Amino acid sequence: MGGWIVAMTAEQEQKKKSKDIIGAIMFSAANMGGNAVIHPNRDQTIQWMAEDNETLTGTNPEKMADEVIKNQKAFDMNRHASELKKLPLLMIYSDDPFAAGDIEFAQKVKAAGNDHSTLIHIPTDHSYADHRIALSEMIINWLNQLSSQAPK
């Protein structure tokens, strides 16, 4: 569930004119304000949360569903795309339920004028179980390229 937080955090840093972030990486981002997560009724959203909360503590599917439903507009990563027009972005997506949302977000970032964004598809599942080395190599190569272009 980290991809949408990357978008939101990067937007906040861009608004502050922060020099701390020189680029951002998102992969298989679940848009927590989008329809891939929030279903037409609360029970379906709770069910989705129940299937995807194995690494979270101190919460439960009902609390998680209520939070995303309550904050749907604020949690929609597409709302943050226009502020990311100057930030280099690496967006990687897989063959998971979030692919369409990741593509849509990348299109919105490009439409906002970001000429420093890269969208890459890796044909695998959400966990990248059979492509983790390839995923790591892409990220390392992108970071190396980014750091070589960063102001000294």
N, C-alpha and C positions, 0 to 999 in steps of 0.2 A: 504494500500500500504506500510505497514511498515516492513513486513517480509524481503524483499530484502535489505532494509536499515540496518536491524539487521546484515545480513550476511556481507555487505560491511563494516559497522562500526566495527564489531568484527574482521574482517580481518585486518583493519588498526591498531587496538589496539594490535593485536597479532604481527604484524610486528614491532611495537614500543616496544615490550616486556613489555607492560603496565601491571601493577598489579591492575588496576582499574576495570577490568572486570574479574570476576571469572567464568562466564558462560553466556549463551545467550539463549533466548527463542524466537521461531518463531512459529506462527500458521497461517495456511492458507496463506502462503506467495505467493503473486503474483510476479512471476519473471518478473520484468519490462523490462528485456532484452530478455525474452523468447517468444516463439510463442503463448502462451496463451493470451498474451497482444498485441503483434505486429502482425498484420494480413498481408496477402500478399499485400494489397494495403493501402495507407494512409487513404482513405475514411472509410474503415472498422475499422481501428485503431481509427479514430476520433469518429466513432459511439460507439465503446467500451468505450472510454473515456467519452463520453457524458452520458453514462449510469452509470458511477462510479465516478463522481466528485462532488457529492452533499455536501461534507464537505470541499471542497477546495475553497479558495478565491484568488483573484488576478490572476486568470488564466482562461483558457477556453479549451474546448476539442481539438481545433486545436493546441494550444501551447503545450498542454500535449502530443499529438500524435507526433508532430514534435520533442519534446525533447526526447521521448523514441526511436524514429526511429534514430535520430542523435546519440544517446548514447547507441544503442543496445548492442554493445560488452561490454562496461564498466558497463552497468546495469544488465548484465547477472549474477545472483547470483551464478551460477555453476562455474564461473571463480574464485570464492573466496573460494571454498570448500577446496582446498589443504592447504590453510593457517590456517584452523580451526582444524587441526589434534590434537591439545592439549587442546582445549577449550571444556569444558562440554556444550553440546547443548541439549535442549529439543525442538523437532520439532513435532508439532501437526498439523494434517491435517483433513479436513472434506470432504464431498461429493460435493465439488465445482469444478469449471473448473481448479483449480490450483493443484488438488490432484496429478496428474501424475508428475508435475514439482517438487512438494514437495518430493515425493518419490525418484525421480531422484537425487535431491540435497542431500537427506539423504544417498543415495547409494554412491555418490561421496565423501561425508564426511567420510564415513566408509572406502572407498577404499583408501583415503588419510592416513588412519591409526588412525582415531579417535575412540578409544575404550570407550569414555565417552559421546557418543551421544545416545539419545533415540528418537525413532519415534513412535508416537501414533496416531491411527485413531479414530476419534469420528464421528459416523454416523449421521451427521446433515448438515445443510446448512452453507454457508460461515459466516453468522452472529452468529452462534452457539445459535440461538434464544431459542431452547428448551434444551440446554445443558450448559448454562452459569455457573451454580453452579458447575457442574462436571468439566468444564474447569478451573474454579477458584481453585477448590480443587487440581487438577493435578498440576497446577502451584505452588500453595503454598506448597504442599508436596515435589515437586522437589526442590524448593528453600530451604526448611528446610533441606532436605538431603544434598544439595550442601553446605549450610552454616556450617553444622556439619562436613564436610570434608575439609573445607577451612583452610589454614594455619593460625594459631593464631599469 
